[in-house]
Structure formats: C-alpha cells, structure tokens
Amino acid sequence: MNLAKIHEGLHIKTFWEKKINTECQHAESEDQRKNKSALKKLREEWLVRLENRTKHLKSLNDNYVRKVKVEQSDDQT
C-alpha cells in the first residue's frame, strides 16, 4: 500500500477518534449538568403536590356524594 494513503488513513482515523472523544465528553458533562439541576427536584415536588391535591379533591367529592345520598335517603323516609 502506498505510504501516503497509510498516512492519510491514520490522519482520518485520528480525526474521527478525537471527534468521538470530544462528543462523548460533551455528552457526559451535559448529563452531569442535568443531574445537578434543580429542575428534576422541582418536578418531583410538584408531582407530589398534584397527587396530594388530587387525593384531597377526590376525598371532598366522595364526602359530598355520600352526604347527598344520605340526605336523599332521609327525605324519602
């Protein structure tokens, strides 16, 4: 094989290895940044708040329906 082609092949290989390495480092630093972000914690807190609110509203609705049924049964007797 021609020495120039070997040199060119090594140059191309080195170029792409550097590109891949740089991209991997960038992806890793981005993952670290996301893990340090407070956004994930805030989302979890809001999910808990929404779940508690939903449970509370469902409880209020169930109590209201039960009260109405009791009143209707009292009116019929």
N, CA, C and O atoms as a Maestro MAE file, in Angstrom:
{
 s_m_m2io_version
 :::
 2.0.0
}

f_m_ct {
 s_m_title
 :::
 protein
 m_atom[308] {
  # First column is atom index #
  i_m_mmod_type
  r_m_x_coord
  r_m_y_coord
  r_m_z_coord
  i_m_residue_number
  s_m_chain_name
  s_m_pdb_residue_name
  s_m_pdb_atom_name
  i_m_atomic_number
  :::
  1 25 0.847 -1.175 0.000 1 A "MET " " N  " 7
  2 3 0.000 0.000 0.000 1 A "MET " " CA " 6
  3 2 0.896 1.243 0.000 1 A "MET " " C  " 6
  4 15 2.007 1.230 0.529 1 A "MET " " O  " 8
  5 25 0.405 2.261 -0.578 2 A "ASN " " N  " 7
  6 3 1.164 3.500 -0.703 2 A "ASN " " CA " 6
  7 2 1.311 4.165 0.665 2 A "ASN " " C  " 6
  8 15 0.352 4.225 1.434 2 A "ASN " " O  " 8
  9 25 2.490 4.655 0.963 3 A "LEU " " N  " 7
  10 3 2.772 5.293 2.246 3 A "LEU " " CA " 6
  11 2 1.897 6.526 2.475 3 A "LEU " " C  " 6
  12 15 1.494 6.789 3.607 3 A "LEU " " O  " 8
  13 25 1.600 7.278 1.427 4 A "ALA " " N  " 7
  14 3 0.747 8.468 1.544 4 A "ALA " " CA " 6
  15 2 -0.672 8.081 1.943 4 A "ALA " " C  " 6
  16 15 -1.312 8.768 2.739 4 A "ALA " " O  " 8
  17 25 -1.161 6.969 1.380 5 A "LYS " " N  " 7
  18 3 -2.519 6.519 1.726 5 A "LYS " " CA " 6
  19 2 -2.585 6.050 3.176 5 A "LYS " " C  " 6
  20 15 -3.575 6.289 3.868 5 A "LYS " " O  " 8
  21 25 -1.528 5.383 3.633 6 A "ILE " " N  " 7
  22 3 -1.485 4.940 5.028 6 A "ILE " " CA " 6
  23 2 -1.501 6.156 5.953 6 A "ILE " " C  " 6
  24 15 -2.242 6.196 6.936 6 A "ILE " " O  " 8
  25 25 -0.672 7.145 5.621 7 A "HIS " " N  " 7
  26 3 -0.626 8.371 6.429 7 A "HIS " " CA " 6
  27 2 -1.989 9.066 6.438 7 A "HIS " " C  " 6
  28 15 -2.450 9.534 7.478 7 A "HIS " " O  " 8
  29 25 -2.626 9.125 5.268 8 A "GLU " " N  " 7
  30 3 -3.949 9.759 5.163 8 A "GLU " " CA " 6
  31 2 -4.981 8.975 5.976 8 A "GLU " " C  " 6
  32 15 -5.824 9.562 6.654 8 A "GLU " " O  " 8
  33 25 -4.907 7.653 5.902 9 A "GLY " " N  " 7
  34 3 -5.828 6.812 6.676 9 A "GLY " " CA " 6
  35 2 -5.658 7.022 8.169 9 A "GLY " " C  " 6
  36 15 -6.642 7.115 8.903 9 A "GLY " " O  " 8
  37 25 -4.416 7.096 8.620 10 A "LEU " " N  " 7
  38 3 -4.159 7.341 10.042 10 A "LEU " " CA " 6
  39 2 -4.655 8.725 10.460 10 A "LEU " " C  " 6
  40 15 -5.191 8.906 11.553 10 A "LEU " " O  " 8
  41 25 -4.465 9.693 9.569 11 A "HIS " " N  " 7
  42 3 -4.930 11.055 9.856 11 A "HIS " " CA " 6
  43 2 -6.458 11.078 10.000 11 A "HIS " " C  " 6
  44 15 -6.995 11.701 10.916 11 A "HIS " " O  " 8
  45 25 -7.140 10.398 9.092 12 A "ILE " " N  " 7
  46 3 -8.610 10.345 9.150 12 A "ILE " " CA " 6
  47 2 -9.064 9.622 10.413 12 A "ILE " " C  " 6
  48 15 -9.991 10.064 11.092 12 A "ILE " " O  " 8
  49 25 -8.401 8.502 10.723 13 A "LYS " " N  " 7
  50 3 -8.758 7.741 11.928 13 A "LYS " " CA " 6
  51 2 -8.567 8.600 13.183 13 A "LYS " " C  " 6
  52 15 -9.436 8.631 14.054 13 A "LYS " " O  " 8
  53 25 -7.441 9.287 13.271 14 A "THR " " N  " 7
  54 3 -7.160 10.150 14.421 14 A "THR " " CA " 6
  55 2 -8.188 11.274 14.520 14 A "THR " " C  " 6
  56 15 -8.662 11.600 15.608 14 A "THR " " O  " 8
  57 25 -8.526 11.859 13.379 15 A "PHE " " N  " 7
  58 3 -9.514 12.936 13.354 15 A "PHE " " CA " 6
  59 2 -10.837 12.464 13.947 15 A "PHE " " C  " 6
  60 15 -11.405 13.132 14.811 15 A "PHE " " O  " 8
  61 25 -11.333 11.306 13.482 16 A "TRP " " N  " 7
  62 3 -12.630 10.825 13.950 16 A "TRP " " CA " 6
  63 2 -12.580 10.348 15.396 16 A "TRP " " C  " 6
  64 15 -13.561 10.490 16.126 16 A "TRP " " O  " 8
  65 25 -11.458 9.789 15.814 17 A "GLU " " N  " 7
  66 3 -11.333 9.392 17.218 17 A "GLU " " CA " 6
  67 2 -11.404 10.614 18.133 17 A "GLU " " C  " 6
  68 15 -12.034 10.570 19.189 17 A "GLU " " O  " 8
  69 25 -10.756 11.700 17.721 18 A "LYS " " N  " 7
  70 3 -10.825 12.940 18.505 18 A "LYS " " CA " 6
  71 2 -12.247 13.487 18.533 18 A "LYS " " C  " 6
  72 15 -12.731 13.936 19.572 18 A "LYS " " O  " 8
  73 25 -12.916 13.445 17.370 19 A "LYS " " N  " 7
  74 3 -14.308 13.927 17.299 19 A "LYS " " CA " 6
  75 2 -15.201 13.125 18.239 19 A "LYS " " C  " 6
  76 15 -15.987 13.693 18.997 19 A "LYS " " O  " 8
  77 25 -15.075 11.806 18.182 20 A "ILE " " N  " 7
  78 3 -15.899 10.928 19.023 20 A "ILE " " CA " 6
  79 2 -15.600 11.174 20.495 20 A "ILE " " C  " 6
  80 15 -16.518 11.251 21.311 20 A "ILE " " O  " 8
  81 25 -14.327 11.299 20.837 21 A "ASN " " N  " 7
  82 3 -13.932 11.543 22.222 21 A "ASN " " CA " 6
  83 2 -14.500 12.866 22.726 21 A "ASN " " C  " 6
  84 15 -15.015 12.943 23.841 21 A "ASN " " O  " 8
  85 25 -14.404 13.899 21.905 22 A "THR " " N  " 7
  86 3 -14.935 15.210 22.279 22 A "THR " " CA " 6
  87 2 -16.448 15.140 22.481 22 A "THR " " C  " 6
  88 15 -16.981 15.711 23.432 22 A "THR " " O  " 8
  89 25 -17.126 14.444 21.588 23 A "GLU " " N  " 7
  90 3 -18.583 14.320 21.688 23 A "GLU " " CA " 6
  91 2 -18.987 13.545 22.938 23 A "GLU " " C  " 6
  92 15 -19.961 13.903 23.600 23 A "GLU " " O  " 8
  93 25 -18.250 12.491 23.265 24 A "CYS " " N  " 7
  94 3 -18.535 11.717 24.478 24 A "CYS " " CA " 6
  95 2 -18.335 12.571 25.729 24 A "CYS " " C  " 6
  96 15 -19.139 12.516 26.660 24 A "CYS " " O  " 8
  97 25 -17.261 13.359 25.745 25 A "GLN " " N  " 7
  98 3 -17.013 14.240 26.887 25 A "GLN " " CA " 6
  99 2 -18.119 15.284 27.018 25 A "GLN " " C  " 6
  100 15 -18.556 15.605 28.123 25 A "GLN " " O  " 8
  101 25 -18.558 15.801 25.890 26 A "HIS " " N  " 7
  102 3 -19.628 16.796 25.910 26 A "HIS " " CA " 6
  103 2 -20.927 16.177 26.446 26 A "HIS " " C  " 6
  104 15 -21.624 16.786 27.257 26 A "HIS " " O  " 8
  105 25 -21.239 14.967 25.986 27 A "ALA " " N  " 7
  106 3 -22.455 14.290 26.451 27 A "ALA " " CA " 6
  107 2 -22.367 14.001 27.947 27 A "ALA " " C  " 6
  108 15 -23.352 14.146 28.671 27 A "ALA " " O  " 8
  109 25 -21.193 13.595 28.404 28 A "GLU " " N  " 7
  110 3 -21.008 13.299 29.824 28 A "GLU " " CA " 6
  111 2 -21.163 14.557 30.680 28 A "GLU " " C  " 6
  112 15 -21.807 14.525 31.728 28 A "GLU " " O  " 8
  113 25 -20.574 15.656 30.232 29 A "SER " " N  " 7
  114 3 -20.699 16.902 31.001 29 A "SER " " CA " 6
  115 2 -22.144 17.402 30.993 29 A "SER " " C  " 6
  116 15 -22.602 17.988 31.974 29 A "SER " " O  " 8
  117 25 -22.854 17.177 29.904 30 A "GLU " " N  " 7
  118 3 -24.268 17.565 29.833 30 A "GLU " " CA " 6
  119 2 -25.102 16.734 30.806 30 A "GLU " " C  " 6
  120 15 -25.997 17.261 31.467 30 A "GLU " " O  " 8
  121 25 -24.810 15.437 30.895 31 A "ASP " " N  " 7
  122 3 -25.512 14.578 31.855 31 A "ASP " " CA " 6
  123 2 -25.246 15.035 33.286 31 A "ASP " " C  " 6
  124 15 -26.160 15.073 34.110 31 A "ASP " " O  " 8
  125 25 -23.998 15.382 33.578 32 A "GLN " " N  " 7
  126 3 -23.662 15.867 34.916 32 A "GLN " " CA " 6
  127 2 -24.394 17.168 35.223 32 A "GLN " " C  " 6
  128 15 -24.874 17.368 36.338 32 A "GLN " " O  " 8
  129 25 -24.476 18.044 34.238 33 A "ARG " " N  " 7
  130 3 -25.176 19.313 34.423 33 A "ARG " " CA " 6
  131 2 -26.650 19.073 34.717 33 A "ARG " " C  " 6
  132 15 -27.228 19.715 35.594 33 A "ARG " " O  " 8
  133 25 -27.257 18.145 33.980 34 A "LYS " " N  " 7
  134 3 -28.676 17.844 34.196 34 A "LYS " " CA " 6
  135 2 -28.907 17.249 35.576 34 A "LYS " " C  " 6
  136 15 -29.898 17.563 36.234 34 A "LYS " " O  " 8
  137 25 -27.985 16.383 36.019 35 A "ASN " " N  " 7
  138 3 -28.139 15.766 37.336 35 A "ASN " " CA " 6
  139 2 -28.007 16.784 38.459 35 A "ASN " " C  " 6
  140 15 -28.620 16.622 39.514 35 A "ASN " " O  " 8
  141 25 -27.220 17.826 38.248 36 A "LYS " " N  " 7
  142 3 -27.063 18.867 39.262 36 A "LYS " " CA " 6
  143 2 -28.214 19.863 39.236 36 A "LYS " " C  " 6
  144 15 -28.384 20.644 40.173 36 A "LYS " " O  " 8
  145 25 -28.984 19.839 38.193 37 A "SER " " N  " 7
  146 3 -30.052 20.815 38.018 37 A "SER " " CA " 6
  147 2 -31.136 20.629 39.075 37 A "SER " " C  " 6
  148 15 -31.435 19.509 39.487 37 A "SER " " O  " 8
  149 25 -31.708 21.723 39.496 38 A "ALA " " N  " 7
  150 3 -32.791 21.686 40.479 38 A "ALA " " CA " 6
  151 2 -34.123 21.360 39.818 38 A "ALA " " C  " 6
  152 15 -35.112 21.106 40.505 38 A "ALA " " O  " 8
  153 25 -34.154 21.366 38.508 39 A "LEU " " N  " 7
  154 3 -35.402 21.142 37.792 39 A "LEU " " CA " 6
  155 2 -36.000 19.773 38.098 39 A "LEU " " C  " 6
  156 15 -37.213 19.653 38.267 39 A "LEU " " O  " 8
  157 25 -35.173 18.755 38.170 40 A "LYS " " N  " 7
  158 3 -35.661 17.407 38.465 40 A "LYS " " CA " 6
  159 2 -36.326 17.371 39.850 40 A "LYS " " C  " 6
  160 15 -37.398 16.790 40.022 40 A "LYS " " O  " 8
  161 25 -35.674 17.997 40.822 41 A "LYS " " N  " 7
  162 3 -36.224 18.032 42.179 41 A "LYS " " CA " 6
  163 2 -37.543 18.798 42.202 41 A "LYS " " C  " 6
  164 15 -38.493 18.378 42.862 41 A "LYS " " O  " 8
  165 25 -37.604 19.916 41.489 42 A "LEU " " N  " 7
  166 3 -38.839 20.700 41.437 42 A "LEU " " CA " 6
  167 2 -39.975 19.906 40.805 42 A "LEU " " C  " 6
  168 15 -41.109 19.943 41.284 42 A "LEU " " O  " 8
  169 25 -39.671 19.194 39.736 43 A "ARG " " N  " 7
  170 3 -40.703 18.369 39.093 43 A "ARG " " CA " 6
  171 2 -41.245 17.328 40.051 43 A "ARG " " C  " 6
  172 15 -42.455 17.114 40.123 43 A "ARG " " O  " 8
  173 25 -40.349 16.674 40.792 44 A "GLU " " N  " 7
  174 3 -40.789 15.668 41.761 44 A "GLU " " CA " 6
  175 2 -41.659 16.295 42.847 44 A "GLU " " C  " 6
  176 15 -42.672 15.719 43.244 44 A "GLU " " O  " 8
  177 25 -41.267 17.470 43.325 45 A "GLU " " N  " 7
  178 3 -42.059 18.147 44.356 45 A "GLU " " CA " 6
  179 2 -43.445 18.514 43.830 45 A "GLU " " C  " 6
  180 15 -44.439 18.359 44.539 45 A "GLU " " O  " 8
  181 25 -43.514 18.996 42.594 46 A "TRP " " N  " 7
  182 3 -44.806 19.360 42.021 46 A "TRP " " CA " 6
  183 2 -45.668 18.127 41.786 46 A "TRP " " C  " 6
  184 15 -46.887 18.193 41.938 46 A "TRP " " O  " 8
  185 25 -45.062 17.015 41.420 47 A "LEU " " N  " 7
  186 3 -45.836 15.786 41.263 47 A "LEU " " CA " 6
  187 2 -46.462 15.371 42.591 47 A "LEU " " C  " 6
  188 15 -47.624 14.967 42.637 47 A "LEU " " O  " 8
  189 25 -45.696 15.473 43.660 48 A "VAL " " N  " 7
  190 3 -46.222 15.134 44.987 48 A "VAL " " CA " 6
  191 2 -47.360 16.078 45.348 48 A "VAL " " C  " 6
  192 15 -48.395 15.642 45.853 48 A "VAL " " O  " 8
  193 25 -47.174 17.369 45.091 49 A "ARG " " N  " 7
  194 3 -48.235 18.344 45.392 49 A "ARG " " CA " 6
  195 2 -49.503 18.049 44.598 49 A "ARG " " C  " 6
  196 15 -50.608 18.088 45.138 49 A "ARG " " O  " 8
  197 25 -49.334 17.755 43.317 50 A "LEU " " N  " 7
  198 3 -50.504 17.467 42.482 50 A "LEU " " CA " 6
  199 2 -51.209 16.192 42.926 50 A "LEU " " C  " 6
  200 15 -52.438 16.127 42.936 50 A "LEU " " O  " 8
  201 25 -50.426 15.175 43.295 51 A "GLU " " N  " 7
  202 3 -51.030 13.936 43.783 51 A "GLU " " CA " 6
  203 2 -51.815 14.188 45.066 51 A "GLU " " C  " 6
  204 15 -52.930 13.691 45.220 51 A "GLU " " O  " 8
  205 25 -51.239 14.953 45.982 52 A "ASN " " N  " 7
  206 3 -51.935 15.268 47.238 52 A "ASN " " CA " 6
  207 2 -53.201 16.074 46.976 52 A "ASN " " C  " 6
  208 15 -54.235 15.837 47.600 52 A "ASN " " O  " 8
  209 25 -53.118 17.023 46.055 53 A "ARG " " N  " 7
  210 3 -54.293 17.837 45.717 53 A "ARG " " CA " 6
  211 2 -55.384 16.967 45.097 53 A "ARG " " C  " 6
  212 15 -56.564 17.122 45.415 53 A "ARG " " O  " 8
  213 25 -54.993 16.066 44.223 54 A "THR " " N  " 7
  214 3 -55.961 15.171 43.588 54 A "THR " " CA " 6
  215 2 -56.637 14.286 44.628 54 A "THR " " C  " 6
  216 15 -57.853 14.099 44.594 54 A "THR " " O  " 8
  217 25 -55.846 13.739 45.555 55 A "LYS " " N  " 7
  218 3 -56.417 12.912 46.623 55 A "LYS " " CA " 6
  219 2 -57.392 13.720 47.473 55 A "LYS " " C  " 6
  220 15 -58.470 13.240 47.824 55 A "LYS " " O  " 8
  221 25 -57.006 14.944 47.799 56 A "HIS " " N  " 7
  222 3 -57.858 15.804 48.621 56 A "HIS " " CA " 6
  223 2 -59.174 16.117 47.904 56 A "HIS " " C  " 6
  224 15 -60.246 16.025 48.502 56 A "HIS " " O  " 8
  225 25 -59.090 16.484 46.632 57 A "LEU " " N  " 7
  226 3 -60.306 16.802 45.876 57 A "LEU " " CA " 6
  227 2 -61.197 15.572 45.724 57 A "LEU " " C  " 6
  228 15 -62.421 15.678 45.800 57 A "LEU " " O  " 8
  229 25 -60.592 14.414 45.512 58 A "LYS " " N  " 7
  230 3 -61.378 13.184 45.397 58 A "LYS " " CA " 6
  231 2 -62.080 12.883 46.720 58 A "LYS " " C  " 6
  232 15 -63.241 12.473 46.739 58 A "LYS " " O  " 8
  233 25 -61.369 13.090 47.813 59 A "SER " " N  " 7
  234 3 -61.955 12.876 49.133 59 A "SER " " CA " 6
  235 2 -63.126 13.829 49.368 59 A "SER " " C  " 6
  236 15 -64.175 13.418 49.864 59 A "SER " " O  " 8
  237 25 -62.946 15.096 49.012 60 A "LEU " " N  " 7
  238 3 -64.037 16.064 49.158 60 A "LEU " " CA " 6
  239 2 -65.242 15.660 48.320 60 A "LEU " " C  " 6
  240 15 -66.382 15.727 48.780 60 A "LEU " " O  " 8
  241 25 -64.982 15.243 47.095 61 A "ASN " " N  " 7
  242 3 -66.063 14.835 46.208 61 A "ASN " " CA " 6
  243 2 -66.782 13.603 46.754 61 A "ASN " " C  " 6
  244 15 -68.011 13.543 46.740 61 A "ASN " " O  " 8
  245 25 -66.024 12.626 47.231 62 A "ASP " " N  " 7
  246 3 -66.630 11.418 47.798 62 A "ASP " " CA " 6
  247 2 -67.490 11.757 49.012 62 A "ASP " " C  " 6
  248 15 -68.586 11.221 49.174 62 A "ASP " " O  " 8
  249 25 -66.987 12.647 49.862 63 A "ASN " " N  " 7
  250 3 -67.756 13.054 51.041 63 A "ASN " " CA " 6
  251 2 -69.036 13.779 50.640 63 A "ASN " " C  " 6
  252 15 -70.086 13.567 51.246 63 A "ASN " " O  " 8
  253 25 -68.955 14.620 49.638 64 A "TYR " " N  " 7
  254 3 -70.128 15.349 49.164 64 A "TYR " " CA " 6
  255 2 -71.170 14.383 48.595 64 A "TYR " " C  " 6
  256 15 -72.359 14.505 48.889 64 A "TYR " " O  " 8
  257 25 -70.726 13.433 47.789 65 A "VAL " " N  " 7
  258 3 -71.647 12.456 47.199 65 A "VAL " " CA " 6
  259 2 -72.304 11.629 48.299 65 A "VAL " " C  " 6
  260 15 -73.504 11.362 48.243 65 A "VAL " " O  " 8
  261 25 -71.531 11.228 49.290 66 A "ARG " " N  " 7
  262 3 -72.065 10.449 50.402 66 A "ARG " " CA " 6
  263 2 -73.100 11.266 51.175 66 A "ARG " " C  " 6
  264 15 -74.145 10.744 51.563 66 A "ARG " " O  " 8
  265 25 -72.809 12.542 51.395 67 A "LYS " " N  " 7
  266 3 -73.725 13.421 52.121 67 A "LYS " " CA " 6
  267 2 -75.036 13.583 51.353 67 A "LYS " " C  " 6
  268 15 -76.116 13.539 51.941 67 A "LYS " " O  " 8
  269 25 -74.934 13.771 50.037 68 A "VAL " " N  " 7
  270 3 -76.136 13.930 49.216 68 A "VAL " " CA " 6
  271 2 -76.975 12.663 49.259 68 A "VAL " " C  " 6
  272 15 -78.200 12.743 49.351 68 A "VAL " " O  " 8
  273 25 -76.349 11.504 49.194 69 A "LYS " " N  " 7
  274 3 -77.089 10.238 49.241 69 A "LYS " " CA " 6
  275 2 -77.805 10.074 50.572 69 A "LYS " " C  " 6
  276 15 -78.948 9.620 50.619 69 A "LYS " " O  " 8
  277 25 -77.126 10.445 51.657 70 A "VAL " " N  " 7
  278 3 -77.738 10.340 52.984 70 A "VAL " " CA " 6
  279 2 -78.933 11.282 53.074 70 A "VAL " " C  " 6
  280 15 -79.977 10.907 53.606 70 A "VAL " " O  " 8
  281 25 -78.791 12.494 52.562 71 A "GLU " " N  " 7
  282 3 -79.892 13.457 52.588 71 A "GLU " " CA " 6
  283 2 -81.064 12.971 51.744 71 A "GLU " " C  " 6
  284 15 -82.220 13.145 52.131 71 A "GLU " " O  " 8
  285 25 -80.782 12.374 50.612 72 A "GLN " " N  " 7
  286 3 -81.851 11.865 49.748 72 A "GLN " " CA " 6
  287 2 -82.574 10.702 50.416 72 A "GLN " " C  " 6
  288 15 -83.798 10.595 50.331 72 A "GLN " " O  " 8
  289 25 -81.821 9.836 51.076 73 A "SER " " N  " 7
  290 3 -82.463 8.705 51.743 73 A "SER " " CA " 6
  291 2 -83.279 9.179 52.948 73 A "SER " " C  " 6
  292 15 -84.320 8.596 53.253 73 A "SER " " O  " 8
  293 25 -82.820 10.230 53.634 74 A "ASP " " N  " 7
  294 3 -83.574 10.796 54.749 74 A "ASP " " CA " 6
  295 2 -84.866 11.445 54.258 74 A "ASP " " C  " 6
  296 15 -85.895 11.355 54.927 74 A "ASP " " O  " 8
  297 25 -84.822 12.093 53.102 75 A "ASP " " N  " 7
  298 3 -86.003 12.739 52.535 75 A "ASP " " CA " 6
  299 2 -87.044 11.708 52.109 75 A "ASP " " C  " 6
  300 15 -88.242 11.983 52.184 75 A "ASP " " O  " 8
  301 25 -86.624 10.557 51.675 76 A "GLN " " N  " 7
  302 3 -87.554 9.532 51.194 76 A "GLN " " CA " 6
  303 2 -88.246 8.819 52.343 76 A "GLN " " C  " 6
  304 15 -89.329 8.265 52.158 76 A "GLN " " O  " 8
  305 25 -87.653 8.821 53.505 77 A "THR " " N  " 7
  306 3 -88.283 8.115 54.635 77 A "THR " " CA " 6
  307 2 -89.122 9.000 55.481 77 A "THR " " C  " 6
  308 15 -89.709 8.541 56.462 77 A "THR " " O  " 8
  :::
 }
 m_bond[307] {
  # First column is bond index #
  i_m_from
  i_m_to
  i_m_order
  :::
  1 1 2 1
  2 2 3 1
  3 3 4 2
  4 3 5 1
  5 5 6 1
  6 6 7 1
  7 7 8 2
  8 7 9 1
  9 9 10 1
  10 10 11 1
  11 11 12 2
  12 11 13 1
  13 13 14 1
  14 14 15 1
  15 15 16 2
  16 15 17 1
  17 17 18 1
  18 18 19 1
  19 19 20 2
  20 19 21 1
  21 21 22 1
  22 22 23 1
  23 23 24 2
  24 23 25 1
  25 25 26 1
  26 26 27 1
  27 27 28 2
  28 27 29 1
  29 29 30 1
  30 30 31 1
  31 31 32 2
  32 31 33 1
  33 33 34 1
  34 34 35 1
  35 35 36 2
  36 35 37 1
  37 37 38 1
  38 38 39 1
  39 39 40 2
  40 39 41 1
  41 41 42 1
  42 42 43 1
  43 43 44 2
  44 43 45 1
  45 45 46 1
  46 46 47 1
  47 47 48 2
  48 47 49 1
  49 49 50 1
  50 50 51 1
  51 51 52 2
  52 51 53 1
  53 53 54 1
  54 54 55 1
  55 55 56 2
  56 55 57 1
  57 57 58 1
  58 58 59 1
  59 59 60 2
  60 59 61 1
  61 61 62 1
  62 62 63 1
  63 63 64 2
  64 63 65 1
  65 65 66 1
  66 66 67 1
  67 67 68 2
  68 67 69 1
  69 69 70 1
  70 70 71 1
  71 71 72 2
  72 71 73 1
  73 73 74 1
  74 74 75 1
  75 75 76 2
  76 75 77 1
  77 77 78 1
  78 78 79 1
  79 79 80 2
  80 79 81 1
  81 81 82 1
  82 82 83 1
  83 83 84 2
  84 83 85 1
  85 85 86 1
  86 86 87 1
  87 87 88 2
  88 87 89 1
  89 89 90 1
  90 90 91 1
  91 91 92 2
  92 91 93 1
  93 93 94 1
  94 94 95 1
  95 95 96 2
  96 95 97 1
  97 97 98 1
  98 98 99 1
  99 99 100 2
  100 99 101 1
  101 101 102 1
  102 102 103 1
  103 103 104 2
  104 103 105 1
  105 105 106 1
  106 106 107 1
  107 107 108 2
  108 107 109 1
  109 109 110 1
  110 110 111 1
  111 111 112 2
  112 111 113 1
  113 113 114 1
  114 114 115 1
  115 115 116 2
  116 115 117 1
  117 117 118 1
  118 118 119 1
  119 119 120 2
  120 119 121 1
  121 121 122 1
  122 122 123 1
  123 123 124 2
  124 123 125 1
  125 125 126 1
  126 126 127 1
  127 127 128 2
  128 127 129 1
  129 129 130 1
  130 130 131 1
  131 131 132 2
  132 131 133 1
  133 133 134 1
  134 134 135 1
  135 135 136 2
  136 135 137 1
  137 137 138 1
  138 138 139 1
  139 139 140 2
  140 139 141 1
  141 141 142 1
  142 142 143 1
  143 143 144 2
  144 143 145 1
  145 145 146 1
  146 146 147 1
  147 147 148 2
  148 147 149 1
  149 149 150 1
  150 150 151 1
  151 151 152 2
  152 151 153 1
  153 153 154 1
  154 154 155 1
  155 155 156 2
  156 155 157 1
  157 157 158 1
  158 158 159 1
  159 159 160 2
  160 159 161 1
  161 161 162 1
  162 162 163 1
  163 163 164 2
  164 163 165 1
  165 165 166 1
  166 166 167 1
  167 167 168 2
  168 167 169 1
  169 169 170 1
  170 170 171 1
  171 171 172 2
  172 171 173 1
  173 173 174 1
  174 174 175 1
  175 175 176 2
  176 175 177 1
  177 177 178 1
  178 178 179 1
  179 179 180 2
  180 179 181 1
  181 181 182 1
  182 182 183 1
  183 183 184 2
  184 183 185 1
  185 185 186 1
  186 186 187 1
  187 187 188 2
  188 187 189 1
  189 189 190 1
  190 190 191 1
  191 191 192 2
  192 191 193 1
  193 193 194 1
  194 194 195 1
  195 195 196 2
  196 195 197 1
  197 197 198 1
  198 198 199 1
  199 199 200 2
  200 199 201 1
  201 201 202 1
  202 202 203 1
  203 203 204 2
  204 203 205 1
  205 205 206 1
  206 206 207 1
  207 207 208 2
  208 207 209 1
  209 209 210 1
  210 210 211 1
  211 211 212 2
  212 211 213 1
  213 213 214 1
  214 214 215 1
  215 215 216 2
  216 215 217 1
  217 217 218 1
  218 218 219 1
  219 219 220 2
  220 219 221 1
  221 221 222 1
  222 222 223 1
  223 223 224 2
  224 223 225 1
  225 225 226 1
  226 226 227 1
  227 227 228 2
  228 227 229 1
  229 229 230 1
  230 230 231 1
  231 231 232 2
  232 231 233 1
  233 233 234 1
  234 234 235 1
  235 235 236 2
  236 235 237 1
  237 237 238 1
  238 238 239 1
  239 239 240 2
  240 239 241 1
  241 241 242 1
  242 242 243 1
  243 243 244 2
  244 243 245 1
  245 245 246 1
  246 246 247 1
  247 247 248 2
  248 247 249 1
  249 249 250 1
  250 250 251 1
  251 251 252 2
  252 251 253 1
  253 253 254 1
  254 254 255 1
  255 255 256 2
  256 255 257 1
  257 257 258 1
  258 258 259 1
  259 259 260 2
  260 259 261 1
  261 261 262 1
  262 262 263 1
  263 263 264 2
  264 263 265 1
  265 265 266 1
  266 266 267 1
  267 267 268 2
  268 267 269 1
  269 269 270 1
  270 270 271 1
  271 271 272 2
  272 271 273 1
  273 273 274 1
  274 274 275 1
  275 275 276 2
  276 275 277 1
  277 277 278 1
  278 278 279 1
  279 279 280 2
  280 279 281 1
  281 281 282 1
  282 282 283 1
  283 283 284 2
  284 283 285 1
  285 285 286 1
  286 286 287 1
  287 287 288 2
  288 287 289 1
  289 289 290 1
  290 290 291 1
  291 291 292 2
  292 291 293 1
  293 293 294 1
  294 294 295 1
  295 295 296 2
  296 295 297 1
  297 297 298 1
  298 298 299 1
  299 299 300 2
  300 299 301 1
  301 301 302 1
  302 302 303 1
  303 303 304 2
  304 303 305 1
  305 305 306 1
  306 306 307 1
  307 307 308 2
  :::
 }
}
